[in-house]
Amino acid sequence: MIKIPPYLKKGDCIGITCPAGYMATEKAQTCIDTLQQWGFTVMVGKTLGSSSANYFSGTDEERLEELQAMLDSESIQAILFGRGGYGVSRIIDKLDFNKFKKKPKWLIGYSDITIFHTHIHSNLKIATLHSPMAAAFNDGVAGNDFIQSLHKAITGKKIIYKCAAHTLNKKGTASGELVGGNLALLAHVTGTASDITTKNKILFIEDIGEQIYAIDRMLRQLKRSGKLDKLAALIIGNFTDTKDTDRPFGKTVYEAVYDVVKEYNYPVCFGFPVGHCKENYALKVGVKYKLTNGNKQTTLSEL
């Protein structure tokens, strides 16, 4: 049974921390302003805009200490990660989730944050939120449907998402717990303490900046490890900034994905608006959803 953290109300505090890559403070300002306009207070961690001279938003110890403090804090009701990148897997095994387990709070983000989604789902059975992060509020889009889906999700509103049917879709209807995230990270956690089971679940995947052959390889790793065999359904999100080799792979990204999953009988949705782009709906990981792939439209609704 998945435990749902308390939904937020006006006056609640959202902590912002960067557990992986560096993020400049100014890139989070619109996000901070918007959260405050929504009625929340904001606590900004030192890892945002840190003076770290390398890739990370501080040393492993600094990132670990700040996140641990926010997980344990009685005054913070949710944690919004500033950005992903790489770095969560360097600290996750040292985190103490005992207080978090007793008093869970929403952990919000995607990309490298996928490791938190898989780890917490598998080990603690607590829902998390795969969602736009701080930089997504920039460029005048803070009021768009995708940012608003974050607000609706953390305040407890159930949303029905719809998108046009893709020509590669495998039609049908299925229900199950929603799990998944960034494909590279799902492959990365395979065989670790942060791994997930996928039987009878709706799995969603997305990625950025990968070569087509690498996407094929990672999918086949999931397939060989049994993670695609007994799904309730599969959702294919955006694969942005995809690259090809000098000697072409011979298929588009979606054609490569279809080739891996074409033998399965469950519904498969291509082109769902989730991933490293503005079209990135907030999805509650661990919560039950219903996916309907029709002739003209795909619908994903929280149950």
Secondary structure, DSSP 8 states (H G I E B T S, - for coil): --B------TT-EEEEE-SSB---GGGGHHHHHHHHHTT-EEEE-TTTT---SSSBSS-HHHHHHHHHHHHH-SS--EEEES--SS-GGGTGGG---HHHHHS--EEEE-GGGHHHHHHHHHHH-B-EEE---GGGGTTTTTTSHHHHHHHHHHTT---EEEEE--TT-B-EEEEEEEEEEEHHHHHHTTTSTT----TTSEEEEEEES-BHHHHHHHHHHHHHTTTTTT-SEEEEEEEET-B--SS--SS-HHHHHHHHHTT--S-EEES-S-SSSS----EEETSEEEEEE-SSEEEEEE-
